[in-house]
Amino acid sequence: MKKFYVVCSALLIAYSVAEAKPRMADNYVSQYMQTAIYQIAQYDKDDDGRLSPEEFGAKDTRKLTRDDRRQIRKAKKEGIYQNSTDQFATIDENADGFLTVKELEKYIKNQSERTKGKVRYY
């Protein structure tokens, strides 16, 4: 009887592990969304929660770090490099002249998946 109980318990555990589905927390934020929120917070000067072409272009005026220059070289090598005007037009899907968090998140995710995470150029 003890052997039967152990076998049934093992089968029950195996079944419940196989049927378990991971559930994300309700407040889960992806790394792409975190990056998009950070970039908008960094460059949004009028605090409207979105980036205008002028605000987005301000990222070109900052001093580039060594890692920034390395990522730009990688982007050029991968063929995904764009100047800020072209990049803004690519990200702005609805062509309203502003970048939202969702648009920026989608662009960052696409770039990351396209380069398999090797290039962080956004």
Long-range contacts (C-beta under 8 A, 24 or more apart in sequence): 30-105, 30-109, 32-105, 32-106, 32-108, 32-109, 32-112, 33-101, 33-105, 35-105, 35-108, 35-122, 36-101, 36-102, 36-104, 36-105, 36-108, 37-101, 39-104, 39-122, 40-99, 40-101, 40-104, 49-100, 49-101, 50-98, 50-99, 50-100, 50-101, 51-98, 51-99, 51-104, 52-97, 52-98, 53-85, 53-88, 53-97, 56-84, 56-87, 56-88, 56-99, 57-84, 57-85, 57-88, 59-84, 60-84, 71-119, 71-120, 71-121, 72-121, 74-115, 74-118, 74-119, 74-121, 75-119, 75-121, 78-114, 78-115, 78-118, 78-119, 80-111, 80-114, 80-115, 80-119, 80-121, 81-121
